[in-house]
Amino acid sequence: MSTKTQQIPAQALRQQHALCAMIREFWQAQGIAPLAFIDTYGCQQNEADSERIAGMLEQCGYSFTRSEEGADIVILNTCAIREHAEQRVFGNVGALVHTKRRHPRQKIFLCGCMMGQPHVSDRIRRSYPHVDGVFSTHHLWRFPELLWHILQGGKRVFAVEDSDGAISEGLPVARGNSLKAWGSVMYGCNNFCSYCIVPYVRGRERSREPAEIIKECSDLLAQGFKEITLLGQNVNSYGKDLALDIDFADLMAQIAALPGEFRLRFMTSHPKDASEKLFDTIAAHPNICKQFHLPFQSGNDRILREMNRRYTASEYLRLVDYGRAKMPDLVLTSDVIVGFPGETEAEFDDTLKLIERVRFDALFTFIYSPREGTPAAKMADPTSRADKNHRFDRLLEAQNRISAEIHRAYIGKTLRVLVDGREDAQLTARTDGGRLVRFTGDDSLIGTFLDLRITESTTWSLLGEIPNRAE
């Protein structure tokens, strides 16, 4: 395993920029204004990757459309975490044969985590001849080169060679939102949880230089962004591969000190690496959101060992208790897997007990999905799907009740929110803790911070009003 962060050479990146210019000239010479469609599956890191792909496409002269119909290039940025997501991709790729038949010059590329799995890229090669190119996350920076090859009549291209991964700075980015921005601080994962495919498709942990991250954040604030979310498969490992005395808490403190009114969020943390220093840093800076996404996955110690999580339920609870002692208003969210191979009813009950003890604001819940190539996929799994579904329903019932109770407690409070858009007749906003609030107001409020009095609640959102309008 490589532990040294590798940088893509500046000269190699300059060559990609030059190819973007050549692709733009290619289309201009034909008098065509090319259109691109990007379909993104999965996590925030995939969203951030799609923004970099969009940035390169813009540099290549493409504009964007909301449909694959009529697009000159279609890119599916895929997710490998759940079987359902993979099946959706294969179904959508199959349907593209018809759009390409109607639009013969259309080029189709597949990228993202799924493409880092050899059995997937082999299936694409064998069964989907209308796909022009495939590249894994390690080769995203080479996209202009791959596209140019196809536009020049080259054969199908598969850039899926395995790699420990590298950092490519200076790629163009086309942000999908003018208020909120993603900012990756690191890539990859070294944890090898037994159920997870991420380390195999995104490579080893590698951290960006802090100066690059701080410059990016400073530029975003200068452009008017109001919220930045720092991304990493395990942000708590940030800096371990750098020859610098800096960790993630230090990095956040430096970003929080930048001038301007903005919010700073992050995800995701691994409990085995979450430190009291991190909680202390969040508490000390008003513009670091008092929200912590801390996946626990199971409340049973034997299952946690089988998952290779490397913490116990009691250690997790100590972290939660410390965070809430420092920040009584801390919003806690988490991930949980139901039906891990071999999980008994009593072990699942331990998960329910932990949920009741912690009282999470929200949970992201999943029924275990085997991933080819992971240790868990080879484990005996005697529990029926019906039993797993029953447990899942019990978990949802418990969490929905807790979420509704927590939301009811907001009624009558006044909360600071960032107004971020409109849904039909109401504006939408997010609290410091990431809770969705709907209220009546003018579009001129979008992009501003304001105080809202909470008047009603549901299980998943809040209703509010501007205080001086109610007086």
C-alpha positions as CSV (number, residue, x, y, z in Angstrom):
1,M,0.0,0.0,0.0
2,S,1.4,3.4,-1.0
3,T,1.2,6.0,1.8
4,K,2.8,8.8,-0.1
5,T,0.6,11.3,-1.8
6,Q,1.3,11.4,-5.5
7,Q,0.7,14.6,-7.6
8,I,-0.2,14.5,-11.2
9,P,2.6,16.5,-12.9
10,A,1.7,20.1,-14.0
11,Q,2.9,19.3,-17.5
12,A,0.5,16.4,-17.8
13,L,-2.4,18.7,-16.7
14,R,-1.3,21.4,-19.2
15,Q,-1.6,18.8,-21.9
16,Q,-5.2,18.1,-20.9
17,H,-6.0,21.8,-21.0
18,A,-4.5,22.0,-24.5
19,L,-6.7,19.1,-25.6
20,C,-9.8,21.0,-24.3
21,A,-8.8,23.8,-26.7
22,M,-8.5,21.4,-29.5
23,I,-11.9,19.9,-28.9
24,R,-13.4,23.3,-28.8
25,E,-11.8,24.1,-32.2
26,F,-13.0,20.8,-33.5
27,W,-16.7,21.7,-32.9
28,Q,-16.2,25.3,-34.0
29,A,-14.8,24.1,-37.3
30,Q,-18.1,22.2,-37.9
31,G,-20.3,25.1,-36.8
32,I,-21.8,23.0,-34.1
33,A,-22.6,24.1,-30.5
34,P,-22.3,20.7,-28.7
35,L,-24.5,19.7,-25.8
36,A,-23.6,17.5,-22.8
37,F,-25.7,15.6,-20.3
38,I,-24.2,14.4,-17.0
39,D,-26.2,11.9,-14.9
40,T,-24.7,11.5,-11.4
41,Y,-25.3,8.7,-8.9
42,G,-24.2,8.3,-5.3
43,C,-22.5,10.5,-2.8
44,Q,-21.3,14.1,-2.5
45,Q,-17.8,13.1,-3.8
46,N,-19.4,11.9,-7.0
47,E,-21.3,15.2,-7.2
48,A,-17.9,17.0,-6.8
49,D,-16.4,14.8,-9.5
50,S,-19.2,15.6,-11.9
51,E,-18.6,19.3,-11.3
52,R,-15.0,18.8,-12.5
53,I,-16.1,16.8,-15.5
54,A,-18.5,19.6,-16.3
55,G,-15.7,22.1,-15.9
56,M,-13.6,20.2,-18.5
57,L,-16.6,20.0,-20.8
58,E,-17.2,23.7,-20.6
59,Q,-13.6,24.3,-21.5
60,C,-14.1,22.0,-24.5
61,G,-16.9,24.2,-25.7
62,Y,-19.9,22.2,-24.5
63,S,-23.2,23.6,-23.1
64,F,-25.4,21.5,-20.9
65,T,-28.8,19.9,-21.4
66,R,-31.2,18.2,-18.9
67,S,-31.8,15.2,-21.1
68,E,-29.8,12.5,-22.9
69,E,-32.1,13.0,-25.9
70,G,-30.1,15.0,-28.5
71,A,-27.0,15.4,-26.4
72,D,-23.7,15.1,-28.2
73,I,-22.1,13.4,-25.1
74,V,-23.7,11.5,-22.3
75,I,-21.8,10.8,-19.1
76,L,-23.0,8.5,-16.4
77,N,-21.0,9.1,-13.2
78,T,-21.7,5.9,-11.2
79,C,-21.9,4.6,-7.6
80,A,-20.8,1.2,-6.4
81,I,-22.1,1.3,-2.8
82,R,-25.4,-0.3,-3.3
83,E,-26.7,-3.0,-5.7
84,H,-29.8,-1.0,-6.5
85,A,-27.7,1.9,-7.8
86,E,-25.7,-0.5,-10.0
87,Q,-28.8,-2.0,-11.5
88,R,-30.2,1.5,-12.3
89,V,-27.0,2.3,-14.1
90,F,-27.1,-0.9,-16.2
91,G,-30.8,-0.2,-17.1
92,N,-30.1,3.4,-18.1
93,V,-27.0,2.4,-20.1
94,G,-29.1,-0.2,-22.0
95,A,-31.7,2.5,-22.8
96,L,-29.0,4.8,-24.3
97,V,-28.7,2.5,-27.3
98,H,-32.0,4.1,-28.5
99,T,-30.9,7.7,-28.0
100,K,-27.7,7.0,-29.8
101,R,-29.6,5.4,-32.7
102,R,-31.6,8.6,-33.0
103,H,-28.5,10.8,-32.6
104,P,-25.6,8.9,-34.3
105,R,-22.9,11.3,-33.3
106,Q,-23.7,10.9,-29.6
107,K,-20.8,9.7,-27.5
108,I,-21.4,7.8,-24.3
109,F,-19.0,7.6,-21.4
110,L,-19.2,5.8,-18.1
111,C,-17.1,6.8,-15.1
112,G,-17.2,6.8,-11.3
113,C,-16.8,4.1,-8.7
114,M,-18.6,1.3,-10.5
115,M,-16.0,1.5,-13.3
116,G,-13.2,0.7,-10.9
117,Q,-14.6,-2.8,-10.5
118,P,-13.1,-5.2,-13.1
119,H,-16.2,-7.3,-13.4
120,V,-18.3,-4.2,-14.2
121,S,-15.9,-2.8,-16.9
122,D,-15.7,-6.3,-18.4
123,R,-19.5,-6.4,-18.6
124,I,-19.6,-3.0,-20.3
125,R,-17.0,-4.2,-22.8
126,R,-18.9,-7.4,-23.6
127,S,-22.5,-6.4,-23.5
128,Y,-22.8,-2.6,-24.2
129,P,-21.0,-1.9,-27.5
130,H,-22.7,1.5,-27.9
131,V,-20.6,2.8,-24.9
132,D,-17.6,4.7,-26.3
133,G,-15.5,5.2,-23.2
134,V,-15.1,4.0,-19.6
135,F,-12.8,5.6,-17.0
136,S,-12.4,5.0,-13.2
137,T,-12.0,7.8,-10.6
138,H,-8.2,7.5,-10.9
139,H,-8.3,8.6,-14.5
140,L,-10.9,11.4,-14.3
141,W,-8.2,14.0,-14.9
142,R,-7.5,12.4,-18.3
143,F,-11.0,12.9,-19.6
144,P,-10.1,15.4,-22.3
145,E,-7.6,13.0,-23.7
146,L,-10.1,10.1,-23.8
147,L,-12.8,12.3,-25.4
148,W,-10.4,13.6,-28.1
149,H,-9.4,10.0,-28.9
150,I,-13.0,9.1,-29.5
151,L,-13.8,12.3,-31.5
152,Q,-10.9,11.5,-33.8
153,G,-12.5,8.2,-34.7
154,G,-10.5,6.1,-32.2
155,K,-11.6,2.7,-30.9
156,R,-13.5,2.4,-27.6
157,V,-11.4,3.4,-24.7
158,F,-11.2,1.8,-21.2
159,A,-9.1,3.7,-18.7
160,V,-9.6,1.5,-15.7
161,E,-6.1,0.5,-14.6
162,D,-5.9,0.1,-10.8
163,S,-3.9,2.8,-8.9
164,D,-3.3,3.9,-5.3
165,G,-4.5,7.2,-6.6
166,A,-3.1,10.7,-7.0
167,I,-4.0,14.3,-6.6
168,S,-4.7,16.5,-9.7
169,E,-4.9,20.2,-8.9
170,G,-6.0,22.9,-11.2
171,L,-8.8,21.1,-13.0
172,P,-11.7,23.5,-14.1
173,V,-14.9,23.2,-12.1
174,A,-18.4,24.1,-13.1
175,R,-20.4,24.5,-9.9
176,G,-23.9,23.2,-9.9
177,N,-25.0,25.7,-7.2
178,S,-24.2,29.4,-6.7
179,L,-24.6,29.3,-2.9
180,K,-23.2,26.0,-1.8
181,A,-19.9,24.4,-2.9
182,W,-18.2,21.1,-2.4
183,G,-14.5,21.1,-1.6
184,S,-12.6,17.8,-1.4
185,V,-9.8,17.8,1.1
186,M,-8.7,14.2,0.5
187,Y,-9.5,11.2,-1.6
188,G,-9.6,7.4,-1.0
189,C,-9.8,5.3,2.2
190,N,-7.5,3.0,4.2
191,N,-10.2,1.6,6.5
192,F,-11.3,-1.5,4.5
193,C,-14.6,-2.0,6.3
194,S,-15.6,-5.5,5.4
195,Y,-18.8,-4.5,3.6
196,C,-17.4,-1.5,1.7
197,I,-16.0,-1.3,-1.9
198,V,-14.7,2.3,-1.6
199,P,-11.0,1.5,-0.9
200,Y,-10.9,-0.8,-3.9
201,V,-12.3,1.7,-6.3
202,R,-11.0,5.1,-5.0
203,G,-7.6,4.0,-3.8
204,R,-5.6,4.8,-0.7
205,E,-6.0,7.9,1.4
206,R,-4.3,11.0,0.0
207,S,-4.6,14.5,1.3
208,R,-4.5,17.8,-0.7
209,E,-2.0,20.4,0.4
210,P,-3.6,22.7,2.9
211,A,-2.6,25.8,1.0
212,E,-4.5,24.5,-2.1
213,I,-7.6,23.9,0.0
214,I,-7.5,27.3,1.7
215,K,-7.0,29.1,-1.6
216,E,-10.0,27.2,-3.1
217,C,-12.2,28.2,-0.2
218,S,-11.0,31.8,-0.3
219,D,-11.8,32.0,-4.0
220,L,-15.2,30.5,-3.4
221,L,-16.0,33.1,-0.8
222,A,-14.8,35.8,-3.1
223,Q,-17.2,34.5,-5.7
224,G,-20.1,34.8,-3.3
225,F,-20.6,31.3,-2.0
226,K,-22.2,31.2,1.4
227,E,-21.6,27.6,2.4
228,I,-18.7,25.2,1.8
229,T,-18.8,21.5,2.6
230,L,-15.4,19.8,3.0
231,L,-15.4,16.3,1.6
232,G,-13.5,13.1,2.2
233,Q,-14.2,9.4,2.7
234,N,-12.8,9.9,6.2
235,V,-11.9,13.5,6.8
236,N,-10.5,12.6,10.3
237,S,-7.5,11.0,8.5
238,Y,-6.7,14.3,6.7
239,G,-3.0,15.2,6.8
240,K,-1.6,11.8,7.9
241,D,0.1,11.3,4.5
242,L,1.5,14.8,4.4
243,A,4.9,15.9,5.8
244,L,3.2,18.7,7.7
245,D,2.0,19.1,11.3
246,I,-1.7,19.6,10.4
247,D,-4.9,17.6,11.0
248,F,-8.4,18.1,9.9
249,A,-9.4,20.2,13.0
250,D,-6.4,22.5,12.2
251,L,-7.5,22.8,8.6
252,M,-11.1,23.6,9.5
253,A,-9.9,26.3,12.0
254,Q,-7.8,28.0,9.3
255,I,-10.7,28.0,6.8
256,A,-13.2,29.2,9.5
257,A,-10.9,32.2,10.1
258,L,-11.3,33.4,6.5
259,P,-13.2,36.7,6.2
260,G,-16.9,36.9,5.3
261,E,-20.2,35.5,6.5
262,F,-20.3,31.9,5.5
263,R,-20.9,28.4,6.9
264,L,-18.5,25.5,6.9
265,R,-19.6,21.9,6.9
266,F,-17.9,18.6,6.4
267,M,-18.4,14.9,5.9
268,T,-17.7,12.1,6.5
269,S,-16.1,11.2,9.8
270,H,-15.1,7.7,11.0
271,P,-15.7,7.2,14.8
272,K,-12.4,5.5,15.3
273,D,-10.6,8.7,14.3
274,A,-12.9,11.3,15.6
275,S,-11.2,13.3,18.3
276,E,-12.2,15.5,21.2
277,K,-10.1,18.2,19.5
278,L,-12.4,18.0,16.5
279,F,-15.5,18.6,18.7
280,D,-13.6,21.4,20.5
281,T,-12.8,23.1,17.1
282,I,-16.4,22.9,16.0
283,A,-17.6,24.4,19.3
284,A,-15.0,27.2,19.1
285,H,-16.0,28.6,15.7
286,P,-19.5,30.1,15.2
287,N,-19.3,29.6,11.4
288,I,-18.5,25.8,11.6
289,C,-22.0,24.2,11.6
290,K,-23.0,22.4,14.8
291,Q,-23.8,19.3,12.8
292,F,-21.9,16.1,12.9
293,H,-22.5,13.1,10.6
294,L,-20.9,10.2,12.5
295,P,-21.8,6.8,11.0
296,F,-22.1,4.0,13.6
297,Q,-23.5,1.2,11.3
298,S,-24.4,-1.1,14.2
299,G,-24.9,-1.0,17.9
300,N,-23.5,-4.4,18.5
301,D,-19.8,-5.0,19.3
302,R,-19.6,-8.4,17.5
303,I,-21.1,-7.0,14.4
304,L,-18.8,-4.0,14.5
305,R,-15.8,-6.4,14.7
306,E,-17.2,-8.3,11.7
307,M,-17.5,-5.0,9.9
308,N,-13.9,-4.1,10.8
309,R,-15.0,-0.8,12.2
310,R,-12.5,-0.8,15.0
311,Y,-14.5,0.9,17.8
312,T,-17.1,-0.4,20.2
313,A,-20.6,0.9,20.9
314,S,-19.5,2.3,24.3
315,E,-16.6,4.2,22.6
316,Y,-19.1,5.6,20.1
317,L,-21.4,6.7,22.9
318,R,-18.5,8.4,24.7
319,L,-17.8,10.5,21.6
320,V,-21.5,11.5,21.4
321,D,-21.6,12.4,25.0
322,Y,-18.5,14.6,24.7
323,G,-19.8,16.3,21.6
324,R,-23.2,17.1,23.3
325,A,-21.5,18.3,26.5
326,K,-19.5,20.8,24.4
327,M,-22.5,21.7,22.2
328,P,-25.9,20.9,23.7
329,D,-27.6,22.0,20.4
330,L,-25.4,19.6,18.3
331,V,-27.3,18.0,15.4
332,L,-26.2,14.4,15.0
333,T,-26.9,12.2,12.0
334,S,-25.6,8.8,11.1
335,D,-25.6,5.7,8.9
336,V,-26.8,2.3,9.9
337,I,-26.8,-1.0,8.1
338,V,-29.6,-3.5,8.8
339,G,-29.1,-7.2,8.2
340,F,-25.3,-7.5,8.0
341,P,-24.4,-11.2,7.4
342,G,-25.0,-13.2,10.6
343,E,-26.7,-10.4,12.5
344,T,-29.1,-11.9,15.0
345,E,-32.4,-10.5,16.3
346,A,-30.7,-9.7,19.6
347,E,-27.8,-8.0,17.9
348,F,-30.2,-5.9,15.9
349,D,-31.9,-4.9,19.2
350,D,-28.6,-3.5,20.3
351,T,-28.8,-1.1,17.3
352,L,-32.3,0.0,18.3
353,K,-31.1,0.6,21.9
354,L,-28.3,2.8,20.6
355,I,-30.7,4.8,18.5
356,E,-33.0,5.3,21.5
357,R,-30.0,6.3,23.6
358,V,-28.5,8.8,21.2
359,R,-31.7,10.1,19.6
360,F,-30.2,11.1,16.3
361,D,-31.8,13.9,14.4
362,A,-31.9,11.8,11.2
363,L,-30.5,8.5,10.0
364,F,-29.5,7.2,6.6
365,T,-30.6,3.6,6.7
366,F,-29.7,0.7,4.5
367,I,-30.4,-3.0,4.2
368,Y,-27.0,-4.8,3.7
369,S,-26.1,-5.1,0.1
370,P,-23.2,-7.5,-0.8
371,R,-20.5,-6.0,-2.9
372,E,-18.3,-8.4,-5.0
373,G,-14.7,-8.2,-3.9
374,T,-15.4,-7.4,-0.3
375,P,-14.9,-9.8,2.6
376,A,-18.5,-9.5,3.8
377,A,-19.7,-10.8,0.4
378,K,-18.2,-14.2,1.3
379,M,-19.8,-14.4,4.8
380,A,-22.7,-16.8,5.6
381,D,-25.9,-14.9,5.6
382,P,-28.8,-17.1,6.9
383,T,-31.2,-14.3,7.7
384,S,-34.2,-14.1,5.3
385,R,-34.9,-11.0,3.3
386,A,-38.3,-10.9,5.0
387,D,-36.7,-10.7,8.4
388,K,-34.3,-8.0,7.3
389,N,-37.2,-6.0,5.9
390,H,-39.1,-6.4,9.2
391,R,-36.1,-5.1,11.1
392,F,-35.7,-2.2,8.7
393,D,-39.3,-1.2,9.2
394,R,-38.8,-1.3,13.0
395,L,-35.7,0.9,12.7
396,L,-37.5,3.4,10.5
397,E,-40.5,3.5,12.9
398,A,-38.2,4.3,15.8
399,Q,-36.2,6.9,14.0
400,N,-39.2,8.6,12.5
401,R,-40.7,8.9,15.9
402,I,-37.5,10.4,17.3
403,S,-37.1,12.8,14.4
404,A,-40.7,14.0,14.8
405,E,-40.2,14.6,18.5
406,I,-36.9,16.5,18.0
407,H,-38.6,18.6,15.3
408,R,-41.6,19.4,17.5
409,A,-39.2,20.8,20.1
410,Y,-38.1,23.5,17.6
411,I,-41.6,25.1,17.6
412,G,-41.4,28.6,19.0
413,K,-37.7,28.9,18.6
414,T,-36.0,31.4,16.3
415,L,-33.2,29.9,14.2
416,R,-30.6,31.4,11.9
417,V,-31.0,30.0,8.4
418,L,-29.5,30.3,4.9
419,V,-32.2,30.7,2.3
420,D,-31.3,28.4,-0.6
421,G,-34.2,28.2,-3.0
422,R,-37.8,27.8,-3.7
423,E,-40.2,24.8,-3.9
424,D,-43.5,25.8,-5.4
425,A,-45.1,28.5,-3.3
426,Q,-42.5,28.5,-0.5
427,L,-38.9,29.4,0.0
428,T,-36.5,26.7,1.4
429,A,-33.7,27.3,3.9
430,R,-31.3,25.3,6.1
431,T,-30.5,25.7,9.7
432,D,-27.0,25.5,11.1
433,G,-27.8,21.9,11.9
434,G,-28.9,21.2,8.3
435,R,-32.6,21.0,9.1
436,L,-34.9,22.0,6.2
437,V,-37.2,24.9,6.8
438,R,-40.0,26.1,4.5
439,F,-41.5,29.6,4.7
440,T,-43.3,32.2,2.7
441,G,-41.1,35.0,1.3
442,D,-39.8,36.9,-1.7
443,D,-37.2,35.5,-4.0
444,S,-34.9,38.4,-3.1
445,L,-34.2,36.5,0.1
446,I,-32.5,33.6,-1.7
447,G,-28.8,33.7,-0.8
448,T,-29.2,35.6,2.4
449,F,-28.9,34.6,6.1
450,L,-31.9,35.5,8.2
451,D,-33.8,34.5,11.4
452,L,-36.9,32.4,11.2
453,R,-39.4,31.6,14.0
454,I,-40.4,28.0,13.8
455,T,-44.2,27.6,13.8
456,E,-44.8,24.0,12.7
457,S,-42.9,20.7,12.2
458,T,-43.1,17.4,10.4
459,T,-41.0,14.3,10.7
460,W,-38.6,15.6,8.0
461,S,-38.8,19.4,8.0
462,L,-39.9,22.5,9.7
463,L,-42.2,25.4,8.8
464,G,-41.3,28.9,9.8
465,E,-42.0,32.6,9.4
466,I,-40.0,35.9,9.5
467,P,-40.6,37.1,13.0
468,N,-41.5,40.8,12.3
469,R,-44.2,39.6,9.9
470,A,-45.9,37.7,12.7
471,E,-45.9,40.6,15.2
